[in-house]
Amino acid sequence: MGLSEKEKKILEQLQAQLAADDPRFASRMEEEAESVSQPGLRFSRRRITIGILVFVLGIAGLLVGISMQLIVVGILGFLVMVAGVVYGTSRAKTGAGEAASSGEPKKPSGFMQNLESKWDERQNGDR
């Protein structure tokens, strides 16, 4: 079901206000929307390749454990297989490390300052 003309105008206004208040967040949301619309770009080739290699090592460990009748080795091989799949299919964490490595505290954006001031007003008004 599509949006009505009024809803489209409201959405455009909200997007413009968000871009004006916090352009960094707005660009990040646009990038996220593009990655969702193109699911092939969600995973990095490097993580998938490493995940496959770890998975293959896990299979080798599992087969060695089974052939030598060493349960512990087989279980460890299986766990390595699972770890390879989890690593290969997970997305790399970005954003949080960039802010922590810069050494400067993040300044709250206009939007966040507005929310914080409203919160403070509510807290001070209730007392």
C-alpha positions in Angstrom: 0.0 0.0 0.0 1.5 3.3 -1.1 1.7 6.5 0.8 -0.8 9.4 0.2 0.5 12.7 -1.1 0.2 14.2 2.3 2.2 11.4 3.9 4.9 11.7 1.2 5.2 15.5 1.9 5.5 14.8 5.7 8.1 12.1 5.1 10.1 14.5 2.8 9.9 17.2 5.5 11.1 14.8 8.2 14.0 13.6 6.0 15.0 17.2 5.3 14.9 18.1 9.0 16.9 15.0 9.9 19.5 15.9 7.3 19.7 19.5 8.6 19.9 18.4 12.3 22.3 15.5 11.9 23.8 15.0 8.4 26.2 12.3 9.6 23.3 10.2 10.9 21.2 10.9 7.8 24.0 9.7 5.5 24.5 6.6 7.6 20.8 5.8 7.3 20.9 6.3 3.5 23.9 3.9 3.3 22.0 1.4 5.5 18.9 1.6 3.3 21.1 1.0 0.2 22.7 -2.0 1.7 19.3 -3.5 2.6 18.1 -2.8 -1.0 21.2 -4.6 -2.3 21.5 -7.7 -0.1 24.6 -8.9 -2.0 26.6 -6.0 -0.5 25.9 -7.0 3.1 28.9 -9.2 3.7 32.6 -8.6 3.0 34.5 -11.1 0.9 37.3 -11.2 3.4 35.1 -12.4 6.2 33.4 -15.0 4.0 36.7 -16.3 2.8 38.1 -16.6 6.3 34.9 -18.1 7.5 35.1 -20.8 4.8 38.7 -21.6 5.6 37.9 -22.0 9.3 34.9 -24.1 8.4 37.1 -26.4 6.3 39.6 -26.7 9.1 36.7 -27.6 11.4 35.5 -30.3 9.1 39.1 -31.7 9.0 39.2 -31.7 12.8 35.8 -33.4 12.9 36.9 -36.1 10.5 40.1 -36.7 12.3 38.3 -37.0 15.6 35.8 -39.5 14.1 38.4 -41.6 12.4 40.7 -41.8 15.5 37.7 -42.2 17.8 38.6 -39.1 19.8 35.4 -37.5 20.9 37.1 -34.4 22.2 38.8 -33.7 18.9 35.6 -34.3 17.0 33.7 -31.9 19.3 36.4 -29.2 18.9 36.3 -29.7 15.1 32.5 -29.2 15.2 32.9 -26.0 17.3 35.5 -24.7 14.9 33.1 -25.3 12.0 30.3 -23.4 13.8 32.7 -20.5 14.6 33.7 -20.3 10.9 30.1 -20.1 9.8 29.3 -17.5 12.4 32.3 -15.4 11.5 31.8 -15.7 7.8 28.1 -14.7 7.9 28.4 -11.9 10.5 28.8 -8.2 9.6 31.8 -6.2 10.6 31.2 -3.7 13.4 31.7 -0.1 12.3 31.0 3.2 13.8 31.6 2.6 17.5 35.3 2.0 17.1 35.7 5.1 15.0 34.3 7.3 17.8 36.3 5.6 20.5 39.6 5.9 18.6 39.3 9.6 17.9 39.9 10.5 21.5 37.4 13.3 21.5 34.0 13.0 23.2 31.2 13.1 20.8 29.3 16.3 20.8 25.5 15.8 20.9 23.8 16.9 17.7 21.0 19.5 17.6 18.4 16.7 17.7 20.0 15.0 20.7 20.3 18.3 22.5 16.7 19.0 21.9 15.7 15.6 23.3 18.0 16.1 26.3 16.6 19.5 27.1 13.0 18.2 26.9 14.0 15.3 29.2 15.5 17.8 31.7 12.4 20.0 31.5 10.2 17.0 32.3 12.4 15.9 35.2 12.6 19.4 36.7 8.9 20.0 36.2 7.9 16.8 38.1 9.9 17.7 41.2 
